[in-house]
Amino acid sequence: MVVMSDSNEEVNAEAKSEEEVVNEAEAQAEAPVEVKTVEVPLAPRCENPIIGRKVFFVNPPLYVENYLHLELKQHEYEVYIISDYKYTKNALRKFPDALCFIFIDDELSYDEWFNFIQSFQKHEKLKTIFVGLMSAIIPKPQHERFMMNLSLPGGFIMLTEFKGSALIEKIVGILELNGAKGRRKYLRLDCDENVKINGYFATKSQLLQVTISSISSVGFTCYFPRSYGDSLAKNVVVPSFSITLGRRSIVTPSVVYDVKFVDENRCFAIMLFLKQVGADDRKVIKNFIFEQLEKRFEDLIYSLPPDVEDYSNRGVKAMEAIENPEEAKTEGEGSEEKPAESSEEGEAKPEEKSEETPAEAAEEIEEAEEAESAEPAEEKPAE
């Protein structure tokens, strides 16, 4: 092992959070790829986040799914495909600052897509979503209707005008302008009980193991016993650091960027991959990160009931009548009451409008989960 000399001024790591130190380390690891930004309106509703925003493509054509999706991954964006629009709101309720691009040429009519997107404004958790639309064949009058009547901070992208690298440049410009990466320049996977990664390196006398807590394409963080001593001191180079990612193992020359003492038994280290780590190994890391993130995402949104709301104009009016019964009653005053429709057996069909929809059920489940995980509030003394 080799100890690298300090070429820059010493950083006061104690005064910085772990997140800030890791971000700084990743920023120094490699210069971020320069991209040409595109002038689009910045959504004023949310400040750009520290960690970044999820990016969703809803109902995309194969061209977008197989090309754009993969390219954005290589640009280090956290991108997900939602093939069935019925699960879109499940995802957006969990990530209310996400960017969501919706392809509107099939599955629903243009009127239904219009009502679907407009319905976001009625929910506190959905009205902050950065919505963008994509189409290849929408007629001009419908295009103008969407542009004039909906809030579209993600823009309206015509796939006939933007193809190949021009489409990548357009989307990346929107993502950059709306802070999709946050302060992080590289996508990072935080390990949990379902994702356990071990790392190994050898000294002259023994094989040592560390527990990796997070990993990106430029480095990782790990915990290790204090008994390792100078084996993982700041600026020490580990020529062969072996990391097992699922069924793949890679060997990565790494340097210790910083070390912190966690307690009397453990230390925490920030490790950076050296330039010798090739593109193939970095690709293995990226693929593993996305594989795990996508699994978490699917488990999260598909465990809740799908949205079966009727977004036709008739369905929207019915829902408005349910949500605003007084207004509906006022509008109906003076009109003749129609007899209830009868079934073949001659019995009147029961009204179903008051029943809870699966979308509402999903929202109640989510609110219950949040309430269950929240710390109990202090009881107020009786007055």
URZIDA-V172388 format. One record per residue. N is the residue number from 1. D_CENTER is the distance of its C-alpha to the mean C-alpha in Angstrom with 1 decimal. Layout:
((N | D_CENTER) (N | D_CENTER))
//
This chain:
((1 | 38.6) (2 | 38.9) (3 | 38.3) (4 | 36.9) (5 | 38.6) (6 | 36.8) (7 | 36.8) (8 | 34.8) (9 | 35.5) (10 | 34.6) (11 | 31.3) (12 | 31.7) (13 | 28.9) (14 | 30.2) (15 | 29.4) (16 | 25.7) (17 | 22.9) (18 | 21.5) (19 | 18.1) (20 | 20.3) (21 | 22.5) (22 | 19.9) (23 | 18.3) (24 | 21.9) (25 | 22.7) (26 | 20.0) (27 | 21.0) (28 | 24.6) (29 | 23.9) (30 | 23.4) (31 | 23.5) (32 | 20.3) (33 | 20.8) (34 | 22.4) (35 | 21.1) (36 | 23.0) (37 | 21.2) (38 | 21.8) (39 | 23.3) (40 | 21.2) (41 | 21.1) (42 | 18.8) (43 | 17.4) (44 | 19.5) (45 | 17.8) (46 | 15.4) (47 | 16.1) (48 | 13.9) (49 | 12.1) (50 | 13.2) (51 | 10.2) (52 | 8.1) (53 | 5.5) (54 | 2.4) (55 | 5.4) (56 | 7.2) (57 | 10.8) (58 | 13.0) (59 | 16.4) (60 | 16.6) (61 | 20.0) (62 | 20.6) (63 | 21.0) (64 | 17.5) (65 | 16.1) (66 | 18.5) (67 | 18.8) (68 | 16.1) (69 | 13.2) (70 | 15.2) (71 | 16.2) (72 | 12.8) (73 | 12.1) (74 | 15.5) (75 | 14.6) (76 | 12.0) (77 | 8.8) (78 | 5.6) (79 | 6.5) (80 | 7.1) (81 | 10.4) (82 | 11.6) (83 | 15.3) (84 | 16.8) (85 | 16.1) (86 | 17.5) (87 | 14.3) (88 | 12.2) (89 | 13.2) (90 | 12.4) (91 | 8.7) (92 | 9.2) (93 | 11.5) (94 | 9.2) (95 | 6.8) (96 | 9.8) (97 | 9.0) (98 | 6.4) (99 | 8.3) (100 | 9.7) (101 | 12.6) (102 | 15.1) (103 | 18.0) (104 | 21.0) (105 | 24.0) (106 | 24.2) (107 | 23.5) (108 | 24.4) (109 | 27.0) (110 | 26.3) (111 | 27.6) (112 | 25.3) (113 | 22.2) (114 | 23.6) (115 | 24.0) (116 | 20.6) (117 | 18.9) (118 | 21.7) (119 | 21.1) (120 | 17.9) (121 | 20.3) (122 | 22.1) (123 | 19.3) (124 | 18.5) (125 | 14.9) (126 | 14.4) (127 | 16.6) (128 | 14.4) (129 | 11.8) (130 | 12.3) (131 | 13.8) (132 | 15.3) (133 | 17.7) (134 | 19.1) (135 | 22.6) (136 | 25.5) (137 | 28.3) (138 | 28.0) (139 | 31.4) (140 | 32.0) (141 | 32.8) (142 | 29.6) (143 | 27.6) (144 | 29.4) (145 | 28.9) (146 | 25.1) (147 | 25.3) (148 | 27.9) (149 | 26.7) (150 | 22.9) (151 | 20.6) (152 | 18.6) (153 | 17.2) (154 | 15.4) (155 | 18.9) (156 | 20.6) (157 | 20.8) (158 | 23.8) (159 | 23.4) (160 | 27.2) (161 | 27.0) (162 | 24.2) (163 | 24.3) (164 | 23.7) (165 | 23.2) (166 | 23.6) (167 | 20.5) (168 | 18.5) (169 | 20.1) (170 | 19.4) (171 | 15.7) (172 | 15.4) (173 | 17.6) (174 | 15.5) (175 | 12.4) (176 | 14.8) (177 | 16.5) (178 | 13.6) (179 | 12.4) (180 | 9.1) (181 | 10.2) (182 | 11.8) (183 | 14.8) (184 | 13.5) (185 | 14.8) (186 | 13.7) (187 | 10.7) (188 | 11.9) (189 | 12.1) (190 | 13.6) (191 | 16.3) (192 | 17.3) (193 | 20.2) (194 | 18.7) (195 | 18.1) (196 | 21.2) (197 | 22.1) (198 | 25.6) (199 | 27.1) (200 | 30.9) (201 | 33.3) (202 | 37.1) (203 | 39.6) (204 | 43.3) (205 | 44.0) (206 | 41.0) (207 | 37.6) (208 | 35.0) (209 | 31.6) (210 | 28.5) (211 | 25.5) (212 | 22.3) (213 | 19.7) (214 | 16.9) (215 | 17.0) (216 | 15.9) (217 | 17.8) (218 | 20.2) (219 | 20.9) (220 | 20.4) (221 | 21.5) (222 | 24.0) (223 | 26.6) (224 | 30.2) (225 | 33.6) (226 | 35.6) (227 | 38.5) (228 | 37.0) (229 | 38.4) (230 | 38.5) (231 | 36.9) (232 | 33.5) (233 | 34.7) (234 | 33.1) (235 | 33.6) (236 | 34.7) (237 | 33.9) (238 | 33.3) (239 | 34.5) (240 | 33.1) (241 | 30.1) (242 | 29.2) (243 | 25.7) (244 | 25.2) (245 | 21.9) (246 | 22.5) (247 | 25.6) (248 | 25.5) (249 | 27.0) (250 | 27.0) (251 | 29.4) (252 | 28.1) (253 | 30.4) (254 | 28.7) (255 | 29.9) (256 | 29.5) (257 | 27.9) (258 | 28.5) (259 | 29.6) (260 | 29.6) (261 | 31.7) (262 | 29.8) (263 | 33.0) (264 | 36.4) (265 | 35.2) (266 | 31.9) (267 | 30.4) (268 | 26.9) (269 | 26.6) (270 | 24.3) (271 | 25.1) (272 | 24.6) (273 | 25.4) (274 | 28.4) (275 | 28.9) (276 | 30.7) (277 | 27.4) (278 | 27.3) (279 | 24.8) (280 | 25.2) (281 | 24.3) (282 | 21.2) (283 | 20.2) (284 | 20.8) (285 | 18.5) (286 | 15.6) (287 | 16.2) (288 | 16.3) (289 | 13.1) (290 | 11.2) (291 | 13.6) (292 | 12.8) (293 | 9.0) (294 | 9.6) (295 | 12.4) (296 | 10.6) (297 | 8.2) (298 | 11.5) (299 | 13.5) (300 | 11.6) (301 | 11.8) (302 | 15.0) (303 | 16.9) (304 | 17.3) (305 | 19.8) (306 | 19.0) (307 | 19.7) (308 | 23.3) (309 | 24.1) (310 | 26.7) (311 | 25.5) (312 | 28.9) (313 | 31.0) (314 | 33.1) (315 | 30.3) (316 | 29.0) (317 | 32.6) (318 | 32.9) (319 | 29.8) (320 | 31.1) (321 | 34.4) (322 | 32.9) (323 | 30.9) (324 | 34.0) (325 | 37.1) (326 | 39.4) (327 | 38.6) (328 | 39.0) (329 | 42.3) (330 | 43.6) (331 | 42.8) (332 | 44.6) (333 | 47.7) (334 | 50.8) (335 | 49.6) (336 | 51.3) (337 | 49.6) (338 | 48.9) (339 | 49.8) (340 | 47.2) (341 | 46.6) (342 | 48.3) (343 | 47.4) (344 | 49.9) (345 | 51.4) (346 | 52.1) (347 | 49.7) (348 | 47.5) (349 | 43.8) (350 | 41.9) (351 | 39.4) (352 | 35.7) (353 | 34.1) (354 | 33.9) (355 | 32.0) (356 | 28.4) (357 | 25.9) (358 | 23.2) (359 | 20.6) (360 | 22.4) (361 | 22.8) (362 | 19.0) (363 | 18.6) (364 | 21.6) (365 | 20.3) (366 | 17.1) (367 | 19.4) (368 | 21.8) (369 | 19.3) (370 | 18.4) (371 | 22.1) (372 | 23.0) (373 | 20.7) (374 | 21.9) (375 | 25.1) (376 | 28.2) (377 | 29.7) (378 | 33.1) (379 | 35.8) (380 | 37.9) (381 | 41.7) (382 | 43.5) (383 | 45.3))
//
